[in-house]
Amino acid sequence: MKIIFILLLISFHIAGLSQRIVHGNIFDKTNGEPLQYAVISQGGRGNAVTSDKDGYFQLSIPTSVDSLNISIIGYRPLSLAVSEIKKLIVVQMNRGPVDLQSVTITPQSNNATFQTLSAIDLHIRPINSAQDLMRLVPGLFLGQHHGGGIAEHIFLRGFDADHGTDINVSVDDMPLNLVSQIHGQGYSDLHFLIPELVTSYEFGKGPYYAEHGDFTTAGYVGFHTADILDKSTVKMEAGQFNTGRALAMINLLSDKAKQKGESAYISGEAAYTDGPFDWPQHLSRLNLFGKYNVNLDSKDKLTVTFSTYSSKWRSSGEIPSRAVEEGLIGRFGYIDSLQGGYTGRTNIIAKLTSSLSNNWYMQNQFYYSWYHFNHRYNDTFFAEDSINGDRLRQAESRNLYGYNGKIINHAYFKNSIDLTSSFGIGLQVNKINNSELSHINDKFEVLDYLELGNINENTLNAYVDENLRIGHWLFNAGLRMDGLYFNYEDKLNPSMPSRSKYILSPKLNVEYTVNSFLQIYMKTGKGFHSNDARVVVANQGQ
């Protein structure tokens, strides 16, 4: 037995000596942006890897192989000679048509499983609004009630996710889900996002991802906006129901500045529609979005993003079916003409990405949001108050502060073995002023406060995520810890109780790539969504 074991070790060592390491960076030739998830392979049933966020890749190949195939959706594939294997290879990809023949299934990180599918949809489907972006996720459906200014109602993977209670939504790694929002826990209003600026998105079904915590029960979806515009654009659109939209995306710096690693752009959108209803919505929305990038040195890049959005609308709201059946109103009619509201959000994001070496990557992100919401609705009309009516108002104003930090290490070994280790930490502080649910009259005067108070809700999280790739196998294990603190200052029943909770969420996932067309996987993990602070405090932390 000892002799056999020694022979196996010798054969493994010899196999390792017959391998060589090829590494390089892949960029978009048009704007110089690094390309993530490009597939680098030696062809046939050979080894294949994908590039990381910096476009970097490293691949172990037999010494007999002298070329590599590189492909990514939306770019022209190419074959690359690797005779100078000791030198870092720089690859510039030319954009081209979407070619489904270039789709290759490879063992990838847990969060990148559906990246190819995302790229195809984003390239070939028409996108006119933030709602269309959400619909790109397979199995995700949207509904709308109380007018077009309300965040859409989400259904995913058999879940009624409300307005975000069971799906984690982010833009440029900034969480959108609002905790203890007066209209719905995890409320995610994506209307501030200008769809033409989205260059990629990723999604995952289920609670299997250590990087995503609160609200990741049905899954998550993350959108990423352009760092650099290919060109300046002005667009005007018009349609039915007095619908109109104007868009401008303007580069602020010259091509010479881009070559030095500095770029900036600003984009604005104005939209209006009356909708198909008998009572016109008068839905108006103004968006402003800007981004500045600068390479501080050869290894550090700073990105600053600013966006602001405001919207107002009126709605016909829910209507009783018997009123339609009896002919009192039509299918698109209304009973209460005073429903509607206004809302807005302003975001500032500062992100510093650092390449500590070819194998180490670090990201530090700070973000701030100011958010306000005022919404009038009427679901019961005169059932409770036959004189003043049952009209209600939801309102709040909040300041949101957050930080996300992570460090990633790629360890490459011979014989198609590599290990990607991720360590992350996050913090979010929500200070919500005058969270209100009130009974109002037709002059919008408060008749009775049903809920009124200030909320201070803080979260802290940390996680570790390990991806081990051995040939056609991928093993992913992760552990996440979330700490939540709830404080509610009830102005109707003065008291200031607080509650805290800590949650551990383990993850374990295994994938086996049979060939470039078939992959088998098993996923398991624990997830959660937090509850509204008012409920947590009232139930003594339960």
N, C-alpha and C positions, 0 to 999 in steps of 0.2 A: 504493500500500500504506500509506503514511504517513497519507493522508487517511482510509482505512478504519479504521486503528488509532485515530486521534483520535476518529472518530465512535463507535467502540466504547467508548472511555473516557468520552465525554460521556454516552452512553446508560446506562452503568453508574452514573455519578454521579447522573444524573436518577432512576434506579431507587432509588438509595440515599436520595435526598431524599424519595421518596414513601413511605418506611418510617418507623415510629416504634417506640420501645422501651417495652415494658411490663414492669414487674418487681414482685415481691411475695413474700410468705411464706404458706405453707399449713400450717394446724394442725388437729389433732383437737379438735373442740369439746368433747368430754367431759373430756379430761384435759390439753389444752393442749400435747400433744406435737407437734413438727414432723413432717410427713408427707413421707417420701422417695419418689421415683418416681411422684408424682402426674403425670398427663399433662395438659399445658396446650396447647390447640390452638385455631386459628381456624376449624376445621370444614372439611369437604370434603377437598380435596387440599392444604389450606393447611399452613403450618408447624406443627410440634409439638415441644415440649421436655418434659423431666421435671424435677421439683424435686430439690434436693440434700439432704444430710443435715440441713441446717437448715430444710428446707422452702422454700428460696429458689429462685426461678426468674426468668429474664429471656428475653423473646421479642421478636423483631423482626417486626412485622406491617405490612401496608399501612395507610395513613391512612384508607382507606375502610372498614376493619373497626372496628366499635364494640363488639364483644362477644367473649368468649372462652368456650370450653368446658373445664371442669375435671372430671376423673374419676380415680378410683382404686378398685381392687378393695375391696369391703366398705364403701364409702361412697356416699352419694347424689350422683349427678352434678349439677352446677349450671352455669348460664350466668351470666357476670359481665360487667357493663358496664364499659368502660374509658375513659370520657369524660375522667376526670382522670388523664391518662397521666403526669403529672410527679410524681405522688404514689405512694409505696410502698403497694401494695395488700395488705391483710391478709385472708386467706380462712380461714374456719372451716368445716370439713367435718363434716356429720352422718353418723353411722354408719347403714348400711342393709344390705339383703340382698346377697348375691353375685350380680352381674348380668354374665353373660358378654358381653352386648352392649356393655358398657363397655370391653372389652378392645381396646386399640389398640396396634399395633406402631409404634414410633418409633425413630429412631436414638438409641441410648443408649450410655453408657460400657461398656467391655468387660466389666466385672464385673456389669452389670445386665441382661444379655441375657435371663435367665430369671426376672427378678423377678416378673413378672405371674403366671407359672406357679406360683411359690412361694406367692404370696399366695392364689391360688385353693385350692391344696391345704391350706394351713394353716387356711383358713376352713371348708372343707366336710368334711374327713376327721376321724374320731374319733382322738384322740391320748391314749394311756394310759401311755406310757413313753418313755424316751429312744430306745429301739430304733425305736419308731414314727416318731419324728422323722427318723431316718436313712432310713427306708424311703420318705419323701416324695420323695427325690431319684430322678428317673426313671432306670431302668437300674441302680439300686443294690439289692443283695440281701445279706441277713445270714445267717450261720450261727452256731451256738453249740456249743462243746465245753468239757469240763472244768468244767461247772457254770455257773450263772447269774451268778456273781460275776466271771467273766472278761469282758473287753471282747469284743464281737462280732467275728466273722470277716467281713471286708467283701469283696464282689465288685462291681466297677464297670467298666463300659465294656470288658468282655472281660479285665479285670485281676483276678488273684487278689491283692488288696491286703492280704492277711493281716489284722493288727489295726490297720492304718493305714500300712503301709509305702509305699503308693502313692496315698494320699489325704490331703490336708491338712485337718485338722479344727480348728475354733476355736469358742470361745464368748465373745461380747463382745470380739472381736479378740484374745483370749488364746489362743495355740497350745495344743492338747491333746496333740499327738504327742510322745511321750517318746523321746528319742534313747537308744540303747544300753540299752533296757529288757530285762531278763533274759528275759522271755517272748517278745518280738518287737520288732524295730526299728520305731519310729514308733507304738508301742502307744498307742491312744486310747480311754481308758475314759470314756464319756459318762454313766455311771450317776449322777454327782453332780448332773446337771441335772434340775430339776423341770419336766416338760413343760408344765404350765399357765402357766409364766412366760415361755415363748418367744412373742414377738410377731411375729417375722419371721426368715427365713433366706434365704441366697443360696447358689448353687452354680454351678460351672462345670466343664465336661468338658475334660480335656487340660491341657497345660502352658503355656497362652497368656496368663497373667496376671502382670504384673510385680510386683504387690503380694504374690503368694504364691510362696514359694520351695521349701524342702526338703519333700519328700514329695508335691509337686504334679505327679505324672506322669499318673495317671489322672484327676485333678481335685481339686477342693476343695469343702468345704461349711462355711459359717459360720453359727452361730446367734446371735440377739440377744435378750436378755431385756428384760422390761418395766422402764422407768424409773419408771413410776407405775402403781399398781393402780387399776382403775376402782372396785373395791369389795372389801371383805374377804370371804373365802370359807372355809367349812369343809366338807370332803367326806369321806365314808366309803364304801368300796367293798369288796365281797366276791365271791368266785367259787369255781370248782372247785379241788380239790387243796389245801384249806386256805389259799386265797389271800385276803389281806386288805391293804387300803391305807387309810391315813388321811392327810389333807392339810389344812393350815391356811395361809391367806395373809392377813396382817393389816396394814392400814394403821396406821402409828404416829403420823402427824401429821394435823392437821385440814385441811379444805378451805381455810380461811383461809391456812394456811401454803403450800398448793399455789399459791394465787393470787399469793403473794409469791416463787414460784420455789423452794420448798423442799419436799421430800417424802422419805419413808422408809417402808420396809415390811420385814417379815420373813416368811419362809415355811418351813414344816417338813413333812417327809414321812417316814412310817414304812411300810415294806412287808415282807410275809412271804409265802412260798409253799413248799410241799413239792414242787411239780412233779408230773408224771405217772409218775415212776419208782418202781420197787419199793423202792429205798433213798431215802427222802425227803431232799430237798435241804436242808431247814431254812434256806433262803435268807432272810436278813434284811438289811434296808438302812435306814439312818437318814440323812436329808439335812436340812441347815439352810442357808438362803440368805437373805441380806439385802442391801438396796441403799439408799444415801442419795444424794440429789441436792440441790445448792444452786447457785443463780445467784449467783456472787460479785459480779457487776455485770451491766450490760446486754449484755456481750459474752463473758463467761467463765462456764463452767459446770463444776463439779466433781462427779464421780460416784465414789463409793467402794462397792465390792462385796465382800462376804465370803460364802464358802461353805465348808462342810465336809461330809464324807461318810464313812461307814464301812460295811463290808459283810463278812459271813462266810457261808460255805456249805460243803456237802459235795456230792460228785458221784459218780455211778456211772462216769464216765469212758468212754473207748473200751472196747468189748468185742469179742472175736473172733467173727466170723460163724459159725465152726464150732461154737462153744459154743451158739449159738442154734439152729443146724440140728440139732445132736445132742440138743437138749432139756435141756441142763444148766441154762440160764437162759432167761428170756423175753426178748422184744425190749427191754423196759425194765428188764432185770435188771442185775446188777453182779457183779464178781469181787473187786475190792479195795474194801473199805468205808471205808478211811482216806484216800481222796482228798478234796480240798477246799482251803479256805484262808481268808484274810482279807486285806482291803486297805482303803485309805482315802486321801483327798486333801483338803487344806485350801488354799484359794485366797484371796488378797487382791489386788484390782485397784483402782488409783487412776487415773482418767482426767480430764484437763483439756482441754476443748474451747474454742477461742477463735475468735470471728469477728473477724478483724482489720479487715475491711471487708465490703461486700457481695460483693466478688470474691475475698477471701482467707479461708481457713479453715485452722486449725492444730489438731493433736491431739497430746498427749503422754500416754503411758500407761506406768505402771510396774506390774509384777505379781510376785507371789511365790507359790510352791506348795511345800508339804511333802507328800511322797508316800511311802507304804510299801506293800509287796507281799510276801505269803508264800503260796506255792502248792505243794500236794503233788499229784503225778500219777503214773500208772503205765501205760505204754503196752505194756510187754512182759512184765509179771507175773513169771515165773520163768525167762525165757529166758537171762539172763546170770548171775544168782545164784540157784541152786536152793534155797538155804537161807534167806537173808534176804529174797529177793525183789528186784525191780528198781525199787522205789519211789524217786522223785526229788523234790527240793525246789528251787524257785526262790524267791529272796528278794532284796530290796534295800530301801534307804531313800535318799531323795534330797531335796536342797534345790535349788530351781529359781528363778533370778532373771531377770527380763527387762524390756526396754524397747522400746516401739514409738513412733516419732514420724513424723509426716507433715505436709506443708503442701500445700494445694491452692489453685490459682488458676483462676478462671473469667474468661476474656476474651471479651466479647460484641461482635460486629460486626454491621453491617447486612447485609441480603440473606441472612439465615439462616445466618450463619457464626459459630461460636464455638469456642473452644479451651480445653480443660481440661488443666491441667498439674499433675501430682502428683509430689512428691519425698518419699522416705521413707528412714528408717534404722532398724535394729533390732539388738538385742543380746540374747543369752541365755546364761546360765551354768548348767551342770548339774554339781552335786557329788553323786556317787553313792557311798554308803558300803556296803561289804560286799556287792557284787553277787555272788550265790552260786548255784551249781548243785551240788547234793550228792546223794549216795546215802545214804538214811536207812532205818532199820529201822521196825518197827511201833510203837516207842516214840518215834519221831521223833528218834532219836539219829543223829548223823552217822557213817556208816561210812567214807565217803571223799569228799573234796572233788574235784569235777571242774573247777570254776572258782571262784575267789575273789579279789576284788581291789577296789580303789577306782578310780573313773573320774572324770576331770575333762574335760568336753567343753564348749567354748565356740563360739558362732557369732556372726558379725557380718555384717550385710547392708545394702545400699543400693540404691535403685532410682530410676529416673525413668520416668514414664509420660505420654504425650501423646495426647490425644483431640481430633482436629480434625473438626468437623461442618460440612459444606457442603451445605445443603439436605437431600437424601435420602441423602447419602453420609456415612459415618463412617470415618475413618482412625485407627487406633490403633498406636502404636509405643512400645516399651518396652525398657529395658535394665536388667538386674539383676546385681548382683555379690554373691556369697556367699563368705565366708571361714570355714573350719572348722578348729578346733584340737582334737586328740585326745591325751589322756594317760591311760595305763593303768598303775596300780601293781599288778602281779601279785604276790599274797601267796604263791603256790605256787612261782613261779620269780622271785625278787626281781629286779626291774629297773624302771626308770622311763622307758621310751622315749616319745617324743611325735612326732606327725606333724601337718602342716597342709596345707590344700588351698584353692585359690581357684578359683571357677567363675563364668564369665560366661554369662548366659542372655539372648539377644536375643529379642524378640517383635515380630510384625507381623501385624495383623488389619485386614480391610477388610469393611465392611457396606454394602449398598445396600437401602434400604427402597422397594420398588416402590409399595406403597400401605399402608393401615392393616391389611391382612390378610396381606401377603407380604413377606418379607425374604430377601435372598440374602447369604451371607457366605463369606469365606475366612479361615481362621485358620492361623497357623504360629508355632512357637516351640520353644525348647529348655527342657527341665526335667530334674530329677534327684531322686533320693533318696539321702541319706547312708547309709553303712554303719555297723555297730556298731563302736565304738571298739576293741574287742578284736581284731576282724578287720582293721581298718585298721592298727593297730600291728603285728600279726603279719605282715601282708603288706607292711610298709614303705611304707604310704601308698597302696597300689594299691586 
